[in-house]
Amino acid sequence: MNRMKEKRGVIEEESGGPLVEESLLLGLAVVTVSIVIAVILQATGWAQGIVDALFQLLEDSWNSLTQLFSLP
């Protein structure tokens, strides 16, 4: 009988519960922040690609214009 009370005491003890809960919440927060950062970096990379393409188009247009007015 005493052994059953001892096992029940171990099962009912919840001193590690809040620590585990906080660890899981911190892990979830780290994963969420990582996903948000990845999305932001992907969006800025996409925007940087568009800006680079626009500058390349302007440079090509400028080169074509200077070739048109240059002496052969």
C-alpha atoms as one frame of an Amber mdcrd trajectory, in Angstrom:
protein
   0.000   0.000   0.000   2.814   2.357   0.833   4.389   1.611  -2.533   1.213
   2.755  -4.355   1.234   6.079  -2.518   4.886   6.539  -3.453   4.171   5.933
  -7.175   1.146   8.190  -7.085   3.266  10.954  -5.555   5.785  10.706  -8.398
   3.052  10.777 -11.029   1.227  13.703  -9.455   4.384  15.781  -9.050   4.358
  18.427 -11.766   7.431  20.452 -10.921   8.892  19.918 -14.417   5.674  20.860
 -16.212   6.161  24.637 -16.475   9.777  24.217 -17.574   8.800  21.866 -20.375
   5.965  24.154 -21.412   8.233  27.207 -21.545  10.820  25.260 -23.534   8.222
  24.218 -26.081   6.925  27.781 -26.381  10.451  29.141 -26.857  11.148  26.507
 -29.511   7.929  27.403 -31.320   8.848  31.100 -31.180  12.299  30.405 -32.654
  10.793  28.377 -35.501   8.201  31.095 -36.206  10.812  33.867 -36.252  13.014
  31.783 -38.556  10.147  31.310 -41.011   9.336  35.030 -40.979  12.990  35.931
 -41.604  13.198  33.414 -44.459  10.087  34.886 -46.103  11.442  38.437 -45.754
  14.814  37.451 -47.215  13.131  35.678 -50.112  10.953  38.725 -50.828  13.909
  41.108 -50.725  15.899  38.755 -52.950  13.022  38.792 -55.447  12.881  42.591
 -55.328  16.660  42.803 -55.725  16.388  40.609 -58.823  13.809  42.957 -60.340
  15.957  46.026 -59.613  19.013  44.326 -61.112  17.042  43.423 -64.242  15.795
  47.018 -64.533  19.327  48.411 -64.244  20.551  45.917 -66.837  17.772  47.011
 -69.190  18.676  50.670 -68.682  22.356  49.934 -69.274  21.580  48.008 -72.464
  19.367  50.842 -73.673  22.098  53.401 -72.919  24.682  51.313 -74.786  22.366
  51.016 -77.790  21.753  54.757 -77.757  25.461  55.593 -77.579  26.181  53.156
 -80.422  23.500  54.847 -82.509  25.113  58.262 -82.134  28.744  57.166 -82.249
  30.837  57.659 -85.339  31.724  54.468 -87.223
